């Protein structure tokens, strides 16, 4: 990028930052979300500085960019909430809070959080991300066999911790859990 492009961006940034930040703050649920929208808006402006219209049109162009970034941000938040709802529903189905199940979801969550970080990560990669041993091995830079052994040990520790906490699974839930390969 040439010096003229840098100067145009810097001038646009100085002139419009407060306006774009206020625009985002009025439309976002949190200051962090607004900061993300502003950062992404100016990142796009930096990348496309050669396409900036002249004069005051640049400010309007930037508002248009912020509007699109905000829309993307909202869609992303909706997708994330939907995934969370799906996971909550899946966990409720799997460990159902039915009167006869005797399973306390908060206790399972507490026990899971008490596991070592490496165990939680392995179990999460399998159960929530749906990754196989080969994929986990590549991701973590381990052999497939090392992943198999670590996953076996993590499952054992989780099972033992659940037993120690008094969490009992009906036979049906154990079958489902085993089929999902936690």
C-alpha positions as a printed Julia matrix, in Angstrom:
182×3 Matrix{Float64}:
   0.0     0.0    0.0
   1.32    3.42  -0.87
   1.65    6.4    1.46
  -1.45    8.03  -0.02
  -3.56    4.98   0.9
  -2.18    4.95   4.45
  -2.89    8.67   4.81
  -6.46    8.25   3.49
  -7.14    5.42   5.91
  -5.68    7.31   8.87
  -7.76   10.38   8.04
 -10.93    8.28   7.66
 -10.2     6.51  10.92
  -9.7     9.75  12.86
 -12.8    11.36  11.35
 -15.19    8.44  11.71
 -14.05    6.23  14.57
 -16.34    7.8   17.18
 -19.31    7.73  14.81
 -18.81    4.09  13.84
 -18.19    3.1   17.47
 -21.42    4.82  18.54
 -23.3     3.19  15.64
 -22.08   -0.25  16.73
 -22.64    0.39  20.46
 -26.28    1.32  19.88
 -26.89   -1.9   17.98
 -24.88   -4.48  19.94
 -25.78   -6.26  23.16
 -22.4    -5.68  24.79
 -19.45   -3.31  24.55
 -17.25   -6.26  23.55
 -19.51   -7.06  20.61
 -19.48   -3.41  19.56
 -15.68   -3.34  19.75
 -15.53   -6.45  17.55
 -17.83   -4.85  14.97
 -15.77   -1.64  14.91
 -12.5    -3.55  14.61
 -13.8    -5.67  11.74
 -15.24   -2.61   9.99
 -11.91   -0.79  10.03
 -10.04   -3.96   9.08
 -12.17   -4.16   5.94
 -11.6    -0.47   5.27
  -7.85   -1.01   5.59
  -7.9    -3.94   3.19
 -10.05   -2.06   0.69
  -8.52    1.39   1.09
  -8.05    1.64  -2.69
 -11.82    1.29  -3.12
 -12.71    4.07  -0.67
 -14.93    6.69  -2.29
 -13.76   10.29  -2.12
 -14.75   12.82   0.55
 -17.85   12.34   2.69
 -18.94    9.35   0.62
 -16.19    7.39   2.41
 -18.02    7.88   5.73
 -21.27    6.59   4.22
 -19.4     3.68   2.65
 -17.97    2.87   6.08
 -21.45    2.91   7.61
 -22.5     0.41   4.94
 -19.55   -1.81   5.81
 -20.4    -1.56   9.53
 -24.01   -2.49   8.75
 -22.91   -5.64   6.91
 -20.39   -6.56   9.63
 -23.11   -6.12  12.24
 -25.46   -8.37  10.25
 -22.73  -11.03  10.01
 -22.07  -10.68  13.73
 -25.76  -11.19  14.52
 -26.02  -14.23  12.26
 -22.96  -15.71  13.92
 -24.44  -15.11  17.39
 -27.7   -16.78  16.34
 -25.81  -19.8   14.98
 -23.83  -20.04  18.2
 -26.98  -19.88  20.33
 -28.62  -22.56  18.17
 -25.6   -24.85  18.57
 -25.74  -24.29  22.32
 -29.45  -25.09  22.41
 -28.84  -28.24  20.34
 -26.07  -29.35  22.68
 -28.24  -28.66  25.74
 -31.07  -30.67  24.2
 -28.72  -33.5   23.29
 -27.33  -33.61  26.82
 -30.84  -33.53  28.29
 -31.88  -36.4   26.01
 -28.77  -38.38  26.79
 -28.79  -37.84  30.53
 -32.47  -37.03  30.74
 -33.78  -35.26  33.74
 -36.7   -37.64  33.88
 -37.94  -38.42  37.37
 -36.74  -42.03  37.21
 -33.27  -41.32  35.85
 -31.78  -40.02  39.08
 -29.16  -38.09  37.1
 -28.36  -34.56  38.17
 -27.08  -32.57  35.17
 -25.41  -29.96  37.33
 -23.47  -32.71  39.1
 -22.26  -34.11  35.77
 -21.18  -30.63  34.75
 -19.36  -30.1   38.04
 -17.57  -33.43  37.75
 -16.63  -32.7   34.13
 -15.17  -29.31  35.08
 -13.15  -30.96  37.85
 -11.28  -33.14  35.35
  -7.78  -32.13  34.26
  -7.73  -29.76  31.28
  -6.27  -32.39  28.93
  -9.02  -34.89  29.81
 -11.77  -32.29  29.3
 -10.28  -31.28  25.96
 -10.07  -34.86  24.67
 -13.58  -35.75  25.81
 -14.96  -32.52  24.35
 -13.25  -33.05  21.0
 -14.88  -36.46  20.72
 -18.31  -35.73  22.18
 -18.99  -32.15  21.13
 -16.82  -31.65  18.06
 -17.39  -35.16  16.73
 -13.71  -35.68  15.92
 -12.21  -39.13  15.5
  -8.92  -40.35  16.91
  -7.08  -39.72  13.64
  -8.32  -36.12  13.49
  -7.47  -35.49  17.14
  -4.02  -36.97  16.63
  -3.36  -34.59  13.74
  -4.73  -31.63  15.66
  -2.68  -32.3   18.8
   0.43  -33.56  17.05
   0.2   -36.99  18.67
   0.14  -40.51  17.33
  -3.24  -42.16  16.9
  -2.24  -44.71  19.52
  -1.31  -41.99  22.02
  -4.75  -40.43  21.51
  -6.4   -43.83  21.99
  -4.56  -44.38  25.28
  -5.15  -40.84  26.57
  -8.82  -41.01  25.62
  -9.21  -44.37  27.39
  -7.62  -42.95  30.54
  -9.71  -39.75  30.38
 -12.9   -41.8   30.09
 -11.86  -43.93  33.03
 -11.1   -40.87  35.17
 -14.43  -39.29  34.19
 -16.3   -42.5   34.97
 -14.52  -42.88  38.31
 -15.23  -39.23  39.21
 -18.9   -39.69  38.34
 -19.07  -42.82  40.5
 -17.36  -40.99  43.4
 -19.87  -38.15  43.06
 -22.72  -40.65  43.25
 -23.94  -40.12  39.69
 -25.54  -43.35  38.52
 -26.68  -43.97  34.99
 -29.57  -46.25  34.14
 -28.66  -49.07  31.76
 -30.32  -47.26  28.85
 -28.17  -44.14  29.32
 -24.99  -46.2   29.59
 -25.83  -47.9   26.3
 -26.45  -44.57  24.6
 -23.29  -43.07  26.04
 -21.23  -46.06  24.95
 -22.68  -45.82  21.45
 -21.66  -42.19  21.2
 -18.11  -43.0   22.27
 -17.57  -40.25  24.78
